[in-house]
Amino acid sequence: MKKKPKSLRKFIRKEKSRIRREGSDLKKKEEEIKELKQRYEN
């Protein structure tokens, strides 16, 4: 599996932390993180 560019990895990490900070519902958080991962899979 090919590594993602560093800028993309940083973006994904920051987005995940933003989702965790802002969301209140655990299910909704998990769903948003799954969507994020699927969007940027190779």
CYANA upper distance limits for C-alpha pairs under 8 A (distance plus 0.5 A):
  2 LYS  CA     42 ASN  CA      8.34
  4 LYS  CA      8 LEU  CA      6.96
  4 LYS  CA      9 ARG  CA      6.89
  5 PRO  CA      9 ARG  CA      6.88
  6 LYS  CA     10 LYS  CA      6.67
  7 SER  CA     11 PHE  CA      6.69
  8 LEU  CA     12 ILE  CA      6.66
  9 ARG  CA     13 ARG  CA      6.66
 10 LYS  CA     14 LYS  CA      6.67
 11 PHE  CA     15 GLU  CA      6.60
 12 ILE  CA     16 LYS  CA      6.62
 12 ILE  CA     36 LEU  CA      7.95
 12 ILE  CA     37 LYS  CA      8.47
 13 ARG  CA     17 SER  CA      6.84
 14 LYS  CA     18 ARG  CA      6.64
 15 GLU  CA     19 ILE  CA      6.65
 16 LYS  CA     20 ARG  CA      6.72
 16 LYS  CA     33 ILE  CA      6.78
 17 SER  CA     21 ARG  CA      6.60
 18 ARG  CA     22 GLU  CA      6.56
 19 ILE  CA     23 GLY  CA      6.24
 19 ILE  CA     29 LYS  CA      6.78
 19 ILE  CA     32 GLU  CA      7.84
 19 ILE  CA     33 ILE  CA      7.94
 20 ARG  CA     29 LYS  CA      6.90
 23 GLY  CA     28 LYS  CA      7.84
 23 GLY  CA     29 LYS  CA      6.51
 24 SER  CA     28 LYS  CA      8.47
 24 SER  CA     29 LYS  CA      8.11
 25 ASP  CA     29 LYS  CA      6.81
 26 LEU  CA     30 GLU  CA      6.80
 27 LYS  CA     31 GLU  CA      6.70
 28 LYS  CA     32 GLU  CA      6.70
 29 LYS  CA     33 ILE  CA      6.73
 30 GLU  CA     34 LYS  CA      6.70
 31 GLU  CA     35 GLU  CA      6.76
 32 GLU  CA     36 LEU  CA      6.69
 33 ILE  CA     37 LYS  CA      6.74
 34 LYS  CA     38 GLN  CA      6.70
 35 GLU  CA     39 ARG  CA      6.57
 36 LEU  CA     40 TYR  CA      7.06
 37 LYS  CA     41 GLU  CA      6.58
